[in-house]
């Protein structure tokens, strides 16, 4: 991630509607697992630590966070979040069978060697442990936002599930996320593909949202999140999957 973009990202991640709504969905899925409060949890790509903060506030006491960004880890440390460190998500230094849950939100698409990353994430899971992954959806939605974020790919639910199974995991659930903005996003991205190409540098899609708009979008998608706790969506801007490691490993 470019330094200038890192600064912007860390300024946005706590209050911006996209991050708030995705974090809400991740938190709901974790809560549904009904893990003991002392269960060891690893967040890969923790950035400045807002999810870890929320989990701590909910009583989870054995949390670890890593991120490839030194700036992100510095922000997390400034917020007083313990057990965070700078580490490559595809080359973990943790021992085998260390965690009951590994969470990776919008991380896998940044790693060129997907198989290596998933092998590592599986390795550090305890037998019976869970992996929760979020990634961007549908290759036809590829745009300058992906280029600005240094993505290597986007996924369908089937593609993500196949990659998880190849790593030796059992897929318990898979769904799309952010259905509300799928059709507007698809329309804009596809329109840009047919318009004459411009030579402007790649830019992300994090537009400046007035407070009222930010609050409205957060509310719409968090309402959708409640439905997605029980239902799987057929389309969305993102994909998520919950997988488990064999209890007999």
JOBEL-V821105 format. One record per pair of residues at least 24 apart in sequence whose ideal C-beta (glycine too) atoms are under 10 Angstrom apart, sorted by the first residue. I is the first residue (numbers start at 1). J is the second residue. Records with the same first field share a line. If there is no record, write none. Layout:
# JOBEL-V821105
I=J, J
This chain:
# JOBEL-V821105
1=47, 67, 68, 69, 71, 72, 110, 148, 149, 150
2=148, 149, 150
3=69, 71
5=148, 149, 150, 203, 204, 206
6=47, 69, 70, 71, 72, 75
7=71, 75
8=204, 206
9=47, 48, 69, 71, 72, 75, 149, 204, 206
10=47, 48, 50, 69, 71, 72, 74, 75, 76
11=48, 75
12=204, 206, 208, 209
13=47, 48, 49, 50, 51, 72, 75, 206
14=47, 48, 49, 50, 53, 75, 79
15=50, 209, 211, 214, 215, 218
16=206, 207, 208, 209, 214, 217, 218
17=181, 206, 209, 213, 214, 215, 216, 217, 218, 219, 220, 221, 222
18=106, 178, 181, 205, 206, 209, 214, 217, 218, 221, 237, 238
19=47, 50, 51, 105, 106, 206, 218
20=50, 214, 215, 217, 218, 219, 221, 222
21=177, 178, 180, 181, 217, 218, 219, 220, 221, 222, 223, 224, 225
22=51, 105, 106, 134, 177, 178, 221, 222, 225, 237, 238, 240
23=50, 51, 53, 54, 105, 222
24=51, 54, 218, 221, 222, 224, 225, 226
25=105, 134, 175, 177, 178, 221, 222, 224, 225, 226, 228, 229, 238, 240
26=51, 54, 55, 103, 104, 105, 132, 134, 177, 225, 240
27=51, 54, 55, 58, 103, 225
28=222, 225, 226, 228, 229
29=103, 130, 132, 134, 173, 175, 177, 225, 228, 229, 240, 242
30=54, 55, 58, 60, 101, 103, 130, 132, 242
31=55, 58, 60, 229
32=173, 229, 230, 242
33=100, 101, 130, 132, 172, 242
35=60, 62, 100, 101, 129, 130
36=60, 61, 62, 100
37=61, 62
38=62, 100
39=63, 99, 100, 101, 126, 129, 130
40=64, 94, 98, 99, 100, 101, 102, 124, 126, 129
41=65, 99, 100, 101, 102, 103, 129, 130, 132
42=66, 83, 92, 94, 98, 99, 100, 101, 102, 103, 104, 121, 124, 125, 129, 131
43=67, 84, 99, 101, 102, 103, 104, 105, 107, 132
44=68, 87, 88, 89, 90, 92, 102, 103, 104, 105, 107, 108, 111, 117, 120, 121, 124, 131, 133
45=69, 72, 89, 103, 104, 105, 106, 107, 108, 110, 111, 134
46=72, 73, 75, 76, 81, 83, 84, 85, 103, 104, 105, 107
47=71, 72, 73, 75, 76, 84, 105, 106, 107
48=72, 73, 74, 75, 76, 77, 78, 79, 81, 84
49=73, 75, 76, 77, 78, 79, 80, 81, 82, 84
50=75, 76, 79, 81
51=103, 105
52=76, 79, 81, 82, 83, 84, 103
53=79, 80, 81
55=101, 103
56=80, 81, 82
60=101
62=99, 100
63=101
64=94, 98, 99, 102, 124
65=103
66=92, 93, 94, 107
67=107
68=107, 110, 111
88=117, 120
89=116, 117, 120, 121
90=114, 115, 116, 117, 118, 119, 120, 121
91=116, 117, 120
92=117, 120, 121, 123, 124
93=120, 124
94=120, 123, 124
95=123, 124
96=122, 123, 124, 125, 126, 249
97=123, 124, 125, 126, 127, 129, 245, 249
98=123, 124, 125, 126, 129
99=124, 125, 126, 129, 130, 131
100=125, 126, 128, 129, 130, 245
101=125, 126, 129, 130, 131, 132, 242
102=126, 129, 130, 131, 132, 133, 243, 245
103=130, 131, 132, 133, 134
104=131, 132, 133, 134, 135
105=132, 133, 134, 135, 238, 240
106=133, 134, 135, 136, 149, 151, 238
107=133, 134, 135
108=133, 134, 135, 136, 151, 152, 153, 155, 160, 163, 164
109=134, 135, 136, 146, 149, 150, 151, 152, 153, 154, 155, 239
110=135, 149, 150, 151, 152, 153
111=151, 152, 153
112=150, 152, 153
113=152
114=152, 153, 155, 160, 163, 166, 167
115=163, 166, 167
116=167
117=163, 167
118=163, 164, 165, 166, 167, 168, 169, 243
119=166, 167, 168
120=167
121=164, 167, 169, 243, 245
122=164, 167, 168, 169, 243, 245, 246, 249
123=167, 168, 245, 249
124=245
125=168, 169, 243, 244, 245, 246, 249
126=245, 247, 249
127=244, 245, 246, 247, 248, 249
128=244, 245, 246, 247, 248, 249
129=169, 243, 244, 245, 246, 247, 249
130=169, 172, 242, 243, 244, 245
131=164, 167, 169, 171, 172, 241, 242, 243, 244, 245
132=172, 173, 240, 241, 242, 243
133=160, 163, 164, 169, 174, 239, 240, 241, 242, 243
134=160, 177, 238, 239, 240, 241
135=159, 160, 163, 177, 238, 239, 240, 241
136=178, 236, 237, 238, 239
137=176, 177, 178, 182, 185, 186, 233, 235, 236, 237, 238, 239, 240
138=176, 182, 185, 186, 189, 235, 236, 237, 238, 239
140=186, 189, 190, 193
141=182, 185, 186, 188, 189, 190, 237, 238
142=189, 193
143=185, 188, 189, 190, 192, 193, 202, 203, 204, 205
144=189, 192, 198, 200, 201, 202, 203, 204, 205
145=185, 189, 202, 203, 204, 205, 206
146=189, 202, 204, 205
147=201, 202, 203, 204
148=201, 202, 203, 204, 205, 206
149=202, 204, 205, 206
150=202
154=237, 238, 239
155=238, 239, 241
156=235, 239
157=232, 233, 234, 235, 236, 239, 240, 241
158=239
159=239
160=239, 240, 241, 243
161=239, 241, 243
163=241, 243
164=241, 242, 243, 244
165=243
167=243, 245
168=243, 245, 246, 249
169=241, 242, 243, 244, 245, 246
170=242, 243, 244, 245, 246, 247
171=241, 242, 243, 244
172=241, 242, 243, 244
173=232, 240, 241, 242, 243, 244
174=232, 239, 240, 241, 242, 243
175=228, 231, 232, 233, 234, 236, 238, 239, 240, 241, 242
176=228, 232, 233, 234, 235, 236, 237, 238, 239, 240
177=221, 224, 225, 228, 233, 236, 237, 238, 239, 240
178=220, 221, 224, 225, 228, 233, 235, 236, 237, 238, 239, 240
179=221, 224, 227, 228, 233, 234, 235, 236, 237, 238
180=217, 220, 221, 223, 224, 233, 236, 237
181=217, 220, 221, 224, 236, 237, 238
182=233, 234, 235, 236, 237, 238
183=235, 237
184=237
185=236, 237
186=235, 237
189=237
205=237
